[in-house]
Amino acid sequence: MKSKCKWILCPVCGNKTRLQIRNDTELKNFPLYCPKCRQESLIDVNKFKIRVITEPDAKTQSR
């Protein structure tokens, strides 16, 4: 059985990035880079649900 794949879209400009995810993909604090708008965003991925991590959350986690 083939797993369905989806492209990760940039949370800033909405274009496709160079990464695909599957239903069983899990990422935490992943630095997603968009080649089109040249922005980097931190994301969490779990079962095709993509959550953008805002900067204040990232700073409190690193302490």
Phi, psi and omega per residue, in radians:
M1 nan 2.264 -3.100
K2 -1.555 2.320 3.101
S3 -1.368 2.468 3.112
K4 -1.355 2.398 3.133
C5 -2.009 2.567 3.065
K6 -2.303 2.594 3.064
W7 -1.359 2.508 2.999
I8 -1.463 2.222 3.125
L9 -1.672 2.550 3.122
C10 -1.161 2.257 3.114
P11 -1.257 -0.258 -3.126
V12 -1.545 -0.950 -3.055
C13 -1.876 -0.250 3.089
G14 1.488 0.038 3.125
N15 -1.462 2.833 3.105
K16 -1.195 2.444 3.018
T17 -1.650 -2.981 -3.131
R18 -1.594 0.177 -3.050
L19 -2.020 2.499 3.015
Q20 -2.045 2.630 3.064
I21 -2.180 2.703 3.035
R22 -1.899 3.023 -3.128
N23 -1.071 -0.523 -3.104
D24 -1.670 0.201 3.129
T25 -1.348 2.319 3.057
E26 -2.270 2.192 3.109
L27 -2.287 2.463 3.055
K28 -2.262 2.284 -3.141
N29 0.914 0.793 -3.106
F30 -1.518 2.192 3.109
P31 -1.401 1.767 -3.123
L32 -1.554 2.160 3.135
Y33 -1.894 2.337 3.088
C34 -1.802 2.089 -3.136
P35 -1.243 -0.350 -3.113
K36 -1.387 -0.928 -3.105
C37 -1.698 -0.063 3.080
R38 1.023 0.612 3.089
Q39 -1.881 2.637 3.073
E40 -2.046 2.353 3.135
S41 -2.277 2.532 3.026
L42 -1.565 2.290 -3.122
I43 -2.319 2.742 2.924
D44 -2.041 2.442 3.124
V45 -2.280 2.320 3.053
N46 -2.679 2.047 3.135
K47 0.909 0.952 3.128
F48 1.158 0.044 3.078
K49 -1.598 2.105 -3.117
I50 -1.927 2.175 3.131
R51 -2.078 2.211 3.122
V52 -1.487 2.281 3.122
I53 -1.626 2.165 3.122
T54 -1.388 2.751 -3.059
E55 -1.021 -0.757 -3.139
P56 -1.048 -0.603 3.078
D57 -1.138 -0.698 -3.114
A58 -1.166 -0.639 -3.135
K59 -1.214 -0.657 3.141
T60 -1.252 -0.525 3.111
Q61 -1.264 -0.484 -3.079
S62 -1.423 -0.187 -3.117
R63 -1.443 nan nan
